[in-house]
Amino acid sequence: MKLLFSLVGLTVVLTFQVIAFPRLDSQALHRLLERGAEAKNCPFSGGNTHRHTKRQLAFDPVAQYVSTTGNHAWKAPNLAAGDKRGPCPGLNALANHGYLPHNGFAPTADIIKAVNQDFQNCKRTTLRDAHSNPVYGMALDIATFLAVYGTVFDGDALSLTPGYSIGGPSTGLGSVLGGLGITRTPSGLSGSHNNYEGDTSATRGDLYVVGNDDLLQIEFFQQYYDALLEDTPAPQQYSALFPFRQSRFNYSINTNPYFFFPQFAGVLVAPAGFAFPPALMSNKSAEYPEGYLDKETFKSFFAVTGERGNFKYQPGYERIPDNWYKRAIGHEYAIPDFVLDVLQFPRQDPRLLSVGGNTGTTNSFTGIDVTALTKGVFNAATLAQGNNLQCFIFQLVQAEAPAVLTGVYEDLTKALKPLVESIQGSLKGLGCPLLVGIDQSQYERFPGWKRNPSGL
């Protein structure tokens, strides 16, 4: 994932006290997902998005301050001793500052806590009451979905402490009761190619071109750095990244014969590497209440030092800058916000919504017939309309998950339950056309679809 929060990941503190569940099992996740659905009606939840009033975006230096001292002082990872760091700079920074376990083996609940706001309930009289100890200000909907997705596909959903490694393979997430667990070592995010991490990243290389998918490539970082407008609010900074986004897509087509752009890791997750830094890493202030991503902050979050033309990258050393302030309370980054960001660039280049890939040679990009893939339920011409993109991608994830994960879990139904509930909660009330099955043969022409180092 070149997703900031793995996705989602870099999709994630809960609407209820997740610390009451030291072992967040399937039942606890179920309760969390129910509360997440209820949170759509909570004025502080992030479910009510685009409330861009001056009062709600007023800068509060107390409520928005993120600590980088004391228990959250930066500490270098000991990679040689087994600490895990991976393709997501946001998660790496959280682990380095003690917001996630320093070893990089992250329980689902810890991920949700670290990047979300803490809401004990929706009956509050002041925004200040809603503040606890979050970092990035993701809303519960996207935070939970990304954390659950990463756990199911790249971690262990049936562990006593469900979660995943933010880097490479790990057996450090706990065992399961009754032997009904996982049949292989979880891949972690660094082994999640095509199911979470994908090609055409903002700052990482394509796996089958550079040989890894988790290490920053200075060439691409430099391009992102150069594309960042200075002294400009974060939303406009993101809009100005379109030429860079388009060039990275073209680069994959031109250099990677195995380039594959699936619906989740491609259409949905790949844009996060471009959208999340301005939305979530930008520093908020009275002058820039929606944030401004200055270039020193950008370098810090991506473990880069030095000056332009002489950048140095130290893997795993991502850092939250001192005097850094997160998104305003009540202005969390939710799924609708992210979908709008995803759709912004395809309006200028529709290929960015095309599930497809190269067919074994460079410059052979071919899109999948969405109508054939979904057996007539969706079509490419209307994906950008209304809620169709969200309905299409989330239902496709649910439809494909059993085939992708067959043989991974001894009790697949139990393992998938939190993911299914998260998807159903995210789509509730959207009026989605029902996807009852897919024609997976549509993927067969793409050799990159079959090449997955995690073995899934």
C-alpha positions in Angstrom: 0.0 0.0 0.0 1.4 3.1 -0.6 -1.5 3.9 1.5 -0.9 6.2 4.4 -3.1 4.2 6.7 -3.3 0.6 6.0 -4.7 2.8 4.3 -5.1 1.6 5.0 -4.7 2.0 4.8 -3.6 3.9 5.4 -7.6 3.6 6.4 -7.8 3.3 12.9 -9.4 6.3 19.0 -12.9 4.4 18.7 -16.4 5.7 19.2 -16.5 3.6 22.4 -13.8 2.7 24.8 -11.7 0.1 22.8 -9.4 -0.2 25.8 -12.2 -2.2 27.4 -11.4 -4.9 24.8 -7.8 -5.9 25.4 -8.5 -8.7 22.9 -10.6 -7.3 20.1 -12.2 -10.6 18.9 -14.9 -11.0 16.3 -17.7 -10.1 18.7 -15.9 -6.9 19.9 -15.3 -5.9 16.3 -19.0 -6.5 15.6 -19.9 -4.1 18.5 -17.4 -1.6 17.1 -18.9 -1.8 13.6 -22.4 -1.3 15.1 -21.2 1.8 16.9 -19.5 3.0 13.7 -22.8 2.8 11.9 -24.5 4.8 14.7 -21.7 7.4 14.5 -22.9 8.5 11.1 -25.5 10.5 13.1 -23.1 11.8 15.6 -22.1 15.5 15.1 -18.5 14.8 16.1 -18.0 11.4 14.3 -16.8 12.5 10.9 -19.8 10.8 9.4 -21.3 14.2 8.7 -18.7 15.4 6.3 -18.1 18.7 4.4 -19.2 20.8 7.3 -16.8 23.6 6.4 -18.1 26.3 8.5 -15.7 28.9 9.9 -16.6 27.8 13.5 -15.9 24.2 12.9 -12.6 24.9 11.2 -11.4 27.3 13.8 -7.9 26.3 14.9 -7.6 25.0 18.5 -3.9 24.6 19.4 -4.8 22.7 22.5 -7.2 20.2 21.0 -5.3 19.7 17.8 -1.8 19.4 19.2 -0.1 16.0 18.8 2.5 15.1 21.3 6.0 14.1 20.2 7.5 14.1 23.8 7.4 11.9 26.8 5.8 8.6 26.0 5.6 9.7 22.4 9.1 10.9 21.9 10.6 9.5 18.6 12.6 6.3 19.0 14.4 4.7 16.1 13.3 1.2 15.2 15.7 -1.7 15.7 15.2 -3.4 12.4 18.0 -5.8 12.9 16.3 -7.1 16.1 13.0 -7.6 14.2 11.1 -4.3 14.5 8.8 -4.0 11.4 8.4 -1.0 9.2 6.8 -1.1 5.8 5.3 0.8 2.9 3.0 3.1 4.9 4.9 6.2 6.2 2.0 7.2 8.5 2.0 3.8 10.3 5.8 3.8 10.5 5.7 7.2 12.2 3.0 6.0 14.7 5.2 3.1 15.7 8.3 5.3 16.1 6.4 7.6 18.4 4.7 4.9 20.5 1.2 5.4 19.2 1.5 1.9 17.8 3.6 -0.9 19.3 7.2 -0.1 18.6 7.9 -3.5 17.2 5.4 -2.9 14.3 3.0 -5.7 15.2 -0.2 -3.7 15.4 -3.5 -5.0 16.8 -6.5 -3.8 14.9 -7.8 -1.8 17.9 -4.4 0.0 18.3 -4.4 1.1 14.6 -8.0 2.4 15.0 -7.1 4.3 18.2 -3.9 5.8 16.8 -5.3 7.5 13.7 -8.9 8.2 14.7 -10.6 10.6 17.2 -11.7 9.3 20.6 -15.5 9.6 21.1 -16.9 7.9 24.2 -20.4 8.7 23.0 -22.3 11.3 20.9 -23.8 13.2 23.9 -21.3 16.0 24.2 -21.8 19.6 24.8 -18.4 20.9 23.5 -16.0 19.9 20.9 -13.2 19.9 23.5 -14.9 17.0 25.3 -14.4 14.9 22.2 -10.6 15.2 22.3 -8.4 12.4 23.7 -5.2 11.2 22.2 -5.5 10.7 18.5 -2.9 11.6 15.8 -4.2 12.0 12.2 -7.9 12.7 12.6 -9.4 10.0 10.4 -13.1 9.4 10.8 -14.3 6.1 12.2 -15.8 4.7 9.0 -12.6 4.8 6.9 -10.3 4.0 9.8 -12.2 0.9 10.8 -12.6 -0.4 7.3 -8.9 0.0 6.5 -7.8 -1.6 9.7 -10.2 -4.5 9.4 -9.3 -5.0 5.7 -5.6 -5.1 6.5 -6.2 -7.6 9.4 -8.2 -10.0 7.3 -6.0 -10.0 4.2 -2.5 -9.4 5.5 -2.7 -10.3 9.2 -4.6 -12.7 11.4 -8.3 -12.0 11.9 -8.8 -15.0 14.2 -6.0 -14.3 16.6 -6.6 -13.5 20.3 -5.4 -10.0 19.3 -6.4 -9.6 15.6 -4.1 -7.3 13.7 -1.2 -7.2 11.2 2.4 -6.3 10.8 3.0 -2.9 9.3 6.0 -4.4 7.6 7.0 -7.9 6.7 5.8 -11.3 7.8 5.2 -11.8 11.5 4.1 -14.5 14.0 3.9 -12.0 16.8 0.2 -11.3 16.9 -0.9 -14.1 19.2 -2.3 -17.5 18.9 -5.9 -18.7 18.5 -8.2 -20.8 20.6 -9.3 -24.2 19.5 -6.9 -24.5 16.6 -9.4 -22.8 14.2 -6.9 -20.2 13.1 -4.7 -19.1 10.2 -2.9 -21.7 8.1 0.1 -19.6 7.1 2.4 -16.9 8.4 0.6 -13.5 7.8 2.3 -11.5 5.1 2.2 -8.1 6.6 1.8 -4.9 4.5 5.1 -5.4 2.8 3.8 -8.7 1.3 0.3 -7.3 0.4 0.9 -6.7 -3.3 -2.3 -6.4 -5.3 -4.5 -6.9 -2.3 -3.5 -3.8 -0.3 -0.2 -2.4 -1.7 -0.2 -1.8 -5.4 1.6 -0.4 -8.4 1.8 3.3 -9.5 2.5 4.5 -5.9 3.3 8.1 -5.2 6.7 7.4 -3.6 7.3 3.6 -3.9 8.3 1.7 -6.9 6.4 -1.1 -8.7 7.3 -4.4 -7.1 8.3 -6.2 -10.4 10.3 -3.2 -11.6 12.4 -2.3 -8.5 12.2 -5.6 -6.6 10.4 -4.3 -3.5 7.2 -2.4 -2.7 8.0 -0.9 0.7 11.1 1.3 0.2 10.8 4.9 -0.9 12.3 5.8 -4.2 14.1 9.1 -4.1 13.3 9.8 -7.8 9.5 9.7 -7.1 9.8 11.5 -3.8 11.6 14.3 -5.5 8.8 14.5 -8.1 6.2 14.7 -5.3 8.3 17.3 -3.4 8.6 19.5 -6.5 4.9 19.3 -7.2 3.9 20.6 -3.7 2.8 24.2 -4.0 4.3 26.4 -1.3 2.2 28.7 0.9 -0.9 27.1 -0.3 -3.8 25.4 1.6 -3.7 21.6 1.6 -6.8 21.1 -0.6 -5.3 23.2 -3.3 -2.0 21.4 -2.9 -3.7 18.1 -3.6 -5.5 19.5 -6.7 -2.2 20.7 -8.1 -0.7 17.1 -7.9 -2.7 15.9 -10.9 0.2 16.1 -13.4 2.4 14.2 -11.0 -0.4 11.6 -10.4 -0.8 11.2 -14.1 2.9 10.9 -14.7 3.3 8.1 -12.2 0.4 6.2 -13.8 2.0 6.6 -17.2 5.4 5.5 -15.8 4.0 2.2 -14.7 2.4 1.6 -18.1 5.7 2.5 -19.8 8.0 0.4 -17.6 6.2 -2.5 -16.0 4.9 -5.3 -18.2 3.1 -6.7 -15.1 1.4 -3.5 -14.2 -2.0 -4.3 -12.7 -4.5 -1.8 -11.4 -7.2 -3.7 -9.4 -10.3 -2.1 -7.9 -9.0 -1.8 -4.4 -5.2 -1.7 -4.4 -5.4 0.4 -7.6 -8.5 2.5 -8.1 -9.1 3.1 -4.4 -5.7 2.7 -2.5 -3.2 4.1 -5.0 -4.8 7.6 -4.9 -4.3 7.6 -1.1 -0.6 8.0 -1.5 -1.3 11.3 -3.2 -4.3 12.4 -1.2 -3.4 11.4 2.4 -0.3 13.6 2.8 -2.1 16.9 2.2 -5.2 15.8 4.0 -3.6 14.1 7.0 0.1 15.1 7.2 -0.3 18.8 6.6 0.2 21.0 9.6 -2.9 22.8 10.7 -2.8 26.4 12.0 -4.8 29.6 12.4 -3.5 30.7 9.0 -4.2 27.3 7.4 -7.0 25.6 9.3 -7.4 23.0 6.5 -3.6 22.5 6.7 -0.5 23.3 4.7 2.0 20.6 3.9 5.4 22.4 4.0 8.3 20.6 2.5 10.2 20.1 5.8 7.1 18.4 7.2 6.8 16.3 4.1 10.4 15.1 4.4 10.0 14.3 8.1 7.0 12.1 7.5 8.8 10.2 4.7 12.1 9.7 6.6 14.0 11.9 4.2 16.8 14.4 5.1 19.0 16.7 3.1 18.3 19.2 0.4 16.9 18.9 -3.1 19.3 17.1 -5.4 20.9 15.5 -2.4 18.1 13.8 -0.5 18.9 10.9 1.8 16.3 8.3 2.8 16.6 6.1 6.0 14.0 3.3 5.9 11.8 3.1 8.9 12.8 6.5 10.4 9.6 8.3 9.7 8.9 11.1 12.2 6.0 13.3 13.3 7.4 16.8 13.4 7.5 18.8 16.6 4.8 21.5 17.0 2.5 19.5 14.6 -1.3 19.9 14.7 -3.8 17.5 13.3 -7.2 18.0 11.7 -9.8 20.0 13.6 -12.2 18.1 15.9 -15.5 17.7 13.9 -13.6 17.9 10.6 -12.4 14.2 10.4 -11.4 12.7 7.1 -14.2 10.2 6.3 -15.0 7.8 3.4 -17.1 10.5 1.5 -14.1 12.9 1.7 -11.7 10.2 0.4 -14.1 9.2 -2.4 -14.3 12.8 -3.5 -10.5 12.9 -3.6 -10.3 9.7 -5.5 -12.7 11.0 -8.1 -11.0 14.4 -8.6 -8.2 13.3 -10.9 -10.2 10.8 -13.1 -12.3 13.7 -14.2 -9.2 14.9 -16.0 -7.9 11.4 -16.9 -10.6 8.7 -16.9 -8.0 5.9 -17.0 -7.5 6.5 -13.3 -10.8 4.7 -12.7 -10.0 1.8 -15.0 -9.6 -1.6 -13.5 -7.0 -3.3 -15.8 -3.3 -3.4 -16.5 -0.6 -4.3 -19.0 -1.0 -7.6 -20.7 2.6 -8.9 -20.5 4.4 -6.1 -22.3 4.9 -2.4 -21.6 2.5 0.1 -23.1 -0.3 -2.5 -23.4 -2.7 -1.2 -20.8 -6.2 -2.6 -21.2 -9.2 -1.9 -19.1 -11.6 -4.5 -17.9 -15.2 -4.5 -19.1 -16.9 -3.5 -15.8 -20.2 -4.7 -17.1 -18.9 -8.1 -17.9 -17.0 -8.3 -14.6 -20.0 -7.4 -12.5 -22.5 -9.4 -14.7 -24.3 -6.3 -15.7 -24.7 -4.6 -12.3 -22.2 -1.7 -12.9 -20.8 -0.1 -16.0 -17.7 2.1 -16.5 -19.6 5.0 -17.9 -21.5 5.6 -14.6 -18.8 4.7 -12.0 -18.1 8.4 -11.2 -21.8 9.2 -10.7 -23.4 9.3 -7.2 -22.3 6.6 -4.9 -21.5 4.1 -7.6 -17.7 4.0 -7.1 -18.0 3.3 -3.4 -20.7 0.7 -4.1 -18.7 -0.9 -6.8 -15.4 -1.2 -5.0 -16.6 -2.2 -1.6 -19.0 -4.9 -3.0 -16.3 -6.2 -5.3 -14.0 -6.6 -2.3 -16.7 -8.5 -0.5 -17.4 -10.7 -3.5 -13.8 -11.5 -4.2 -12.6 -12.1 -0.6 -13.7 -15.7 -0.3 -11.8 -16.8 -3.4 -8.7 -14.8 -2.5 -8.6 -16.1 1.1 -9.6 -19.8 0.4 -7.2 -22.0 2.3 -5.8 -19.1 4.4 -8.2 -19.5 7.4 -9.6 -22.7 8.8 -12.9 -20.9 9.5 -13.2 -18.4 6.6 -16.7 -17.3 7.4 -15.7 -16.2 10.9 -12.6 -14.5 9.6 -14.6 -12.5 7.0 -17.4 -11.5 9.4 -15.8 -8.2 10.5 -14.9 -7.2 7.0 -18.4 -8.0 5.7 -20.0 -6.0 8.6 -17.7 -3.1 7.9 -18.6 -3.0 4.2 -22.3 -3.3 4.9 -22.1 -0.5 7.5 -20.2 1.7 5.0 -22.8 1.1 2.3 -25.9 1.4 4.4 -28.3 3.9 3.1 -26.5 4.5 -0.2 -29.0 2.6 -2.3 -26.3 0.5 -3.9 -27.3 -1.9 -6.7 -26.8 -5.4 -5.4 -23.7 -7.2 -6.7 -24.4 -11.0 -6.5 -21.3 -12.3 -8.2 -18.4 -11.5 -10.5 -16.8 -13.0 -13.6 -13.3 -13.6 -12.4 -12.2 -14.8 -15.9 -12.0 -11.1 -16.9 -8.7 -10.9 -15.0 -7.0 -13.8 -16.8 -5.4 -11.7 -19.5 -3.3 -9.8 -17.0 -0.2 -11.6 -15.8 0.3 -9.1 -13.1 -2.9 -10.2 -11.5 -1.5 -13.7 -10.9 1.9 -12.5 -9.5 1.4 -12.1 -5.8 4.4 -12.6 -3.5 2.2 -13.2 -0.5 0.9 -16.4 -2.0 -2.8 -15.3 -1.9 
